[in-house]
Amino acid sequence: MQAYLSQLIEDMHLSATRVPQSKIPEGTFDEDYMMELEEMEDQPMSVLFGLTIEQFPSSDKLTSEQLTLMADEFEELWAAYNFFPDFPDGLPDRRRYELMREYIDHECSHWPGGWNHHFEFCDYDPHNCPFGEDFCKCKDFEVDEFMGEGISKTSDEDLPF
């Protein structure tokens, strides 16, 4: 498995060198750049990376050390494309790896020129938290912290929109 992972990591590093670049100089923001951004279509990360989910072993096939290595390498690949996963502090490497692996078919836009994309993974529903109960970032939030006082969790009629 280690030889396979070494080759996969080489492929990830190669992908990081092939990040699409903007035709507009970095730091420039004008009408041409806006048109370039508007013309971009969403596509799966796998297409951007040139790597498919099948190339990444399931987490149960990896040792603890391999999971740490692959989670870190995944984050480096994402960072090359200005994609940043927002994980809770202390989230185990196994779950970091699994989330990024599962997300590889997620459609998104890559905006060259220094724009960062943050991926939260969470829908702010503690009962279905992708981080698990121990790492759920939203379980202690109250509805009124998001929507204001007096808004019911169950009534859409109370929503301001």
PALUMSE-7497 format. One line per 2 residues: for each residue x, y, z of N, C-alpha, C, CB. Coordinates in pm, whole numbers, plus 50000, padded with zeros to 5 digits. Atoms other than C-alpha are relative to their C-alpha. Glycine has a CB too. Example, Ala and Ser with C-alpha at 12.3 -4.5 7.8 and 13.67 -1.06 7.14 Angstrom:
BEGIN
50089,49881,50000,51230,49550,50780,50090,50120,50000,49901,50003,50125 | 49918,49881,49994,51367,49894,50714,49923,50109,50073,50041,50046,49858
***
This chain:
BEGIN
50083,49880,50000,50000,50000,50000,50086,50126,50000,49906,50000,50121 | 49917,49881,49990,50283,50241,50082,50053,50044,49862,50117,49975,50095
49953,49965,50135,50421,50226,49726,49888,50066,49921,50052,49874,49926 | 50114,49939,50070,50074,50300,49589,49976,50142,50051,49873,49913,50019
50023,49866,49945,50030,50595,49826,50108,50098,49956,49995,49993,50153 | 49892,49912,50047,50370,50733,49725,49973,50047,49858,50137,49927,50006
50034,49962,50137,50262,50729,49361,49881,50095,49998,49968,49874,49915 | 50117,49912,49992,49926,50885,49449,50039,50139,50048,49894,49940,50094
49952,49871,49951,50101,51161,49642,50075,50074,49890,50091,49982,50124 | 49934,49937,50115,50321,51227,49337,49897,50057,49904,50091,49899,49927
50107,49952,50089,50005,51257,49128,49931,50123,50059,49896,49888,49975 | 50061,49884,49934,49858,51497,49385,50091,50122,49986,49974,49970,50150
49905,49889,50016,50174,51709,49372,50000,50051,49857,50142,49956,50040 | 50006,49960,50141,50159,51709,48992,49874,50082,49974,50004,49876,49908
50125,49925,50016,49797,51822,49006,50014,50142,50055,49885,49927,50069 | 49982,49869,49937,49898,52108,49236,50081,50095,49912,50068,49984,50135
49923,49914,50091,50134,52235,48963,49918,50040,49877,50128,49929,49955 | 50084,49975,50118,49851,52239,48706,49876,50082,50031,49958,49868,49939
50114,49918,49960,49620,52484,48879,49972,50102,49889,50027,50071,50137 | 50031,49901,50104,49436,52694,48618,50034,50141,50047,49851,49992,49961
49961,49863,49968,49569,53047,48608,49908,50098,49927,50148,50025,49962 | 50081,49895,50060,49381,53365,48533,50074,50065,49885,49961,50105,50105
49941,49922,50110,49437,53553,48211,50028,50143,50046,49907,50001,49876 | 49987,49865,49945,49417,53869,48421,50108,49997,50108,49863,50052,50058
49893,50000,49899,49724,53962,48632,49942,49998,50143,50090,50123,49981 | 50046,50009,49861,49686,53875,49001,49999,50138,50064,50089,49903,50081
50015,49870,49935,49568,54168,49208,49922,50098,49918,50134,50057,50031 | 50078,49912,50087,49385,54320,48913,49854,49958,50008,50052,49996,49851
50142,50029,49995,49010,54345,48941,49930,50100,49909,49944,50007,50148 | 50066,49911,50094,48836,54486,48638,49889,49924,49929,50102,50057,49898
50112,50062,50071,48552,54411,48398,50041,49870,49931,49944,50096,49897 | 49955,50123,50065,48757,54152,48208,50008,49884,50100,50137,50021,49933
49990,50104,49898,48825,53963,48529,49862,49955,50044,50081,50051,50120 | 50137,50036,49962,48457,53976,48626,49938,49909,49894,49913,50127,50019
50054,50084,50108,48364,53831,48286,50063,49861,50005,50026,50065,49862 | 49932,50128,49990,48624,53556,48330,49936,49916,50111,50151,50019,50025
50062,50072,49888,48472,53463,48667,49858,49955,49966,49999,50087,50125 | 50139,50033,50034,48115,53473,48536,49989,49889,49897,49929,50124,49950
50003,50102,50103,48200,53248,48243,50044,49862,50050,50088,50042,49885 | 49955,50128,49946,48346,52977,48465,49880,49917,50043,50096,50020,50117
50107,50091,49960,48124,52676,48515,50047,49913,50116,49955,49913,49882 | 49968,50095,49892,48108,52459,48823,50036,49866,49939,49881,49986,50098
49963,50135,50041,48274,52124,48785,50051,49925,50123,50109,50002,49887 | 49952,50077,49885,48366,51841,49019,50148,50026,50027,49976,49851,49977
49859,49985,49964,48689,51881,49210,50084,49895,49929,50019,49989,50152 | 49925,50107,50066,48793,51550,49055,50044,50041,49860,49915,49873,49991
49963,49951,50134,48792,51717,48712,50113,50102,50013,49877,50063,49927 | 49894,49900,49980,48998,52010,48839,50132,49933,50037,49959,50099,50110
49879,50066,49952,49243,51779,49015,50056,49898,49902,49972,49931,50132 | 49957,50109,50087,49257,51515,48742,50016,49870,50079,50130,50035,49931
49994,50117,49913,49207,51257,49018,49857,49960,50037,50086,50029,50128 | 50135,50047,49970,48904,51041,49095,49994,49937,50139,49954,49899,49895
50018,50058,49866,48761,50910,49420,50052,49857,50006,49851,50003,50039 | 49953,50138,50003,48850,50557,49312,50150,49988,50022,49963,49936,49868
49855,50003,49981,49219,50647,49325,50039,50010,50147,50065,50112,49922 | 49971,49981,49858,49194,50723,49697,49945,49882,50079,49941,50134,50050
50048,50116,49924,49178,50413,49918,49902,50041,50109,50120,49924,50062 | 50091,49973,49889,48896,50394,50169,50082,50003,50129,49886,49893,50008
49924,49977,49877,49004,50493,50518,50030,49870,50076,49925,50095,50091 | 49976,50126,49927,48972,50137,50652,50118,49921,49945,49874,49914,49996
49884,50068,50059,49258,50030,50423,50132,50064,50043,49988,50001,49848 | 49880,49924,49966,49502,50283,50572,50033,49988,50148,49983,50147,49961
49956,49996,49860,49708,50278,50890,49979,50141,50054,50150,49956,50013 | 50013,49869,49936,49691,50564,51136,50100,50101,49940,50022,49987,50151
49897,49911,50058,50017,50709,50999,49966,50037,49856,50139,49932,50005 | 50038,49973,50139,49895,50678,50640,49882,50096,49993,49965,49869,49928
50114,49908,49996,49569,50853,50731,50046,50143,50027,49899,49956,50108 | 49947,49867,49970,49760,51143,50880,50068,50058,49876,50099,49994,50118
49929,49956,50121,49984,51165,50573,49902,50040,49890,50094,49890,49950 | 50093,49974,50110,49695,51146,50326,49908,50118,50029,49917,49876,49972
50083,49884,49965,49478,51397,50515,50079,50128,49979,49951,49990,50147 | 49915,49882,50018,49769,51643,50518,50025,50028,49851,50134,49982,50073
49977,49983,50144,49845,51582,50149,49874,50050,49929,50046,49867,49937 | 50127,49953,50057,49476,51630,50061,49984,50150,50027,49881,49921,50060
50014,49857,49967,49473,51965,50244,50097,50084,49919,50023,50023,50150 | 49903,49926,50082,49787,52073,50057,49951,50012,49856,50139,49932,50004
50055,49995,50136,49627,51981,49724,49887,50101,49993,49950,49860,49956 | 50111,49904,49998,49313,52172,49814,50053,50144,50005,49907,49973,50120
49944,49865,49985,49521,52474,49919,50060,50052,49870,50106,50001,50110 | 49944,49958,50130,49695,52479,49579,49892,50060,49911,50067,49882,49930
50114,49951,50078,49349,52543,49430,49922,50108,50076,49907,49884,49963 | 50066,49903,49911,49262,52793,49706,49870,49947,50058,49973,50130,49924
50112,50065,49932,49015,52546,49857,50047,49970,50143,49953,49869,49924 | 49961,50019,49861,49019,52532,50235,49887,49934,50078,50038,50134,50064
50101,50067,49918,48829,52277,50444,49999,50060,50141,50026,49848,50006 | 50013,49945,49865,48698,52422,50770,49962,49888,50095,49895,50115,50004
50021,50110,49907,48740,52143,51020,50007,50053,50144,50105,49888,49978 | 49985,49964,49859,48687,52170,51395,50138,49958,50051,49889,49936,50085
49870,50034,49940,49005,52168,51601,49996,49859,50056,50038,50102,50110 | 49985,50134,49944,49120,51818,51686,49924,49891,49926,49956,50002,50139
50072,50103,50074,48908,51640,51425,50099,49891,49960,49928,50061,49874 | 49906,50108,50033,49069,51297,51378,50035,49995,49851,49942,49866,50043
49951,50009,50138,49275,51242,51064,49912,49911,49914,50143,49948,49999 | 50088,50090,50075,49048,50955,50960,49880,50078,49946,49953,49882,50090
50119,49927,50044,48746,51187,50946,50037,50111,49903,49924,50058,50121 | 49954,49898,50095,48941,51466,50773,50018,49938,49862,50134,50064,50047
49975,50069,50126,49054,51223,50505,49869,49957,49935,50091,49878,50022 | 50127,50049,50055,48707,51070,50464,49918,50115,49940,49919,49929,50109
50080,49888,50051,48538,51409,50424,50057,50056,49870,49993,50112,50105 | 49941,49947,50123,48786,51535,50165,49988,49899,49887,50147,50036,50023
50016,50105,50102,48773,51202,49979,49857,50000,49947,50035,49861,50058 | 50140,49999,50042,48392,51207,49974,49965,50126,49920,49909,49990,50123
50031,49871,50063,48393,51571,49861,50062,50016,49862,50046,50113,50090 | 49927,49984,50126,48611,51510,49555,49907,50008,49880,50097,49884,49982
50096,49988,50110,48301,51479,49336,49906,50119,50017,49918,49872,49989 | 50080,49880,49977,48154,51801,49477,50028,50103,49890,50031,50061,50140
49982,49899,50104,48094,52060,49206,50024,50137,50062,49877,50005,49908 | 49968,49866,49952,48249,52399,49263,50073,50075,49888,50088,49994,50130
49924,49920,50095,48422,52680,49080,50137,50028,50058,49927,50133,49966 | 49867,49954,49959,48791,52748,49094,50017,50139,49943,50115,49902,49949
49982,49862,50045,48844,53121,49081,50146,50038,50016,49909,50098,50080 | 49858,49962,49990,49203,53203,48997,50015,50145,50041,50071,49975,49867
49974,49861,49965,49363,53521,49113,49996,50025,50150,49902,50089,49931 | 49991,49980,49857,49376,53460,49486,49870,49989,50077,50058,50131,50026
50128,50018,49928,49009,53396,49569,50002,49868,50074,49880,50006,49901 | 50003,50120,49917,48970,53148,49851,49857,49948,50014,50060,50027,50137
50128,50068,49975,48686,52898,49886,50014,49922,50130,49960,49905,49880 | 50002,50076,49875,48607,52769,50233,49883,49904,49996,49990,50094,50124
50103,50104,49999,48413,52446,50269,49974,49959,50144,50044,49876,49914 | 50036,50028,49861,48227,52394,50595,49955,49856,50023,49891,50094,50044
50051,50137,49992,48079,52046,50526,49873,49988,50085,50107,49911,50058 | 50107,50008,49901,47821,52119,50797,49878,50077,49951,50047,50054,50136
50127,49934,50032,47454,52203,50737,49936,50061,50124,49903,49902,49934 | 50046,49945,49872,47418,52324,51097,49877,49927,50052,49969,50148,49985
50101,50088,49945,47195,52033,51188,50076,49901,50089,49916,49926,49887 | 49921,50085,49911,47353,51874,51497,49966,49851,49992,49983,50045,50141
50039,50141,50007,47159,51550,51443,50064,49928,49880,49847,49989,49991 | 49937,50059,50119,47332,51497,51106,50139,50059,49978,49912,50024,49875
49870,49934,50010,47667,51654,51179,50105,49907,49939,50046,50047,50138 | 49897,50084,50063,47946,51524,50952,50124,49982,50088,50041,50060,49868
49883,50009,49913,48198,51578,51233,49977,49907,50120,50037,50138,50049 | 50033,50083,49885,48020,51357,51487,49971,50085,50122,50113,49904,50029
50045,49926,49882,47882,51457,51824,50113,50068,50075,49927,49907,50094 | 49889,49943,49923,48221,51516,51987,50061,50124,49937,50107,49896,50018
49936,49889,50070,48331,51767,51723,49900,50096,49934,50095,49947,49896 | 50104,49916,50060,47999,51926,51622,50021,50145,50045,49859,49950,50040
49978,49859,49969,48053,52303,51602,49869,50074,50026,50075,50066,49886 | 50125,49926,49994,47684,52392,51600,49902,49950,50105,49934,49997,49868
50095,50061,49908,47526,52177,51871,49960,50094,50114,50058,49873,50058 | 50032,49909,49891,47538,52459,52126,49937,50131,49953,50126,50030,50079
50061,49878,50051,47398,52729,51896,49850,49998,50028,50026,50015,49850 | 50144,49984,49984,47053,52856,51972,49946,50061,49872,49965,50089,50125
50062,49948,50121,46811,52940,51693,50005,50151,49999,49856,49952,49987 | 50005,49855,50000,46791,53301,51808,50137,50063,49974,49946,50049,50131
49869,49946,50035,47167,53343,51759,50013,50020,49850,50110,49908,50050 | 49996,49989,50145,47114,53293,51386,49891,50092,49947,49987,49863,49936
50116,49937,50061,46770,53441,51328,49939,50113,50082,49897,49897,49976 | 50060,49898,49916,46687,53673,51616,49904,49938,50099,49927,50104,49914
50087,50052,49895,46471,53635,51921,49860,49972,49949,49995,50096,50116 | 50140,50027,50025,46130,53479,51904,49971,49920,49874,49927,50126,49993
50024,50076,50122,46176,53277,51586,50000,49853,50036,50107,50031,49891 | 50017,50141,49967,46056,52922,51618,50083,49912,49908,49853,49960,49992
49928,50097,50081,46256,52625,51498,49908,49933,49899,50065,49895,50088 | 50089,50081,50082,45947,52469,51345,49908,50080,49908,49917,49915,50088
50096,49923,50078,45751,52756,51191,50068,50085,49895,49917,50088,50092 | 49946,49920,50109,45850,52888,50851,49929,50134,49990,49988,49924,49868
50075,49875,50007,45584,53158,50889,50070,50112,50077,49859,49980,50053 | 49931,49900,49917,45803,53334,51148,50126,50055,49934,50035,49940,50133
49876,49957,50065,46097,53369,50910,49980,50136,49932,50046,49896,49897 | 50013,49865,50057,46166,53723,50788,50005,50004,49847,50108,50089,50055
49994,50000,50146,46189,53616,50423,49914,49893,49943,50141,49981,49951
***
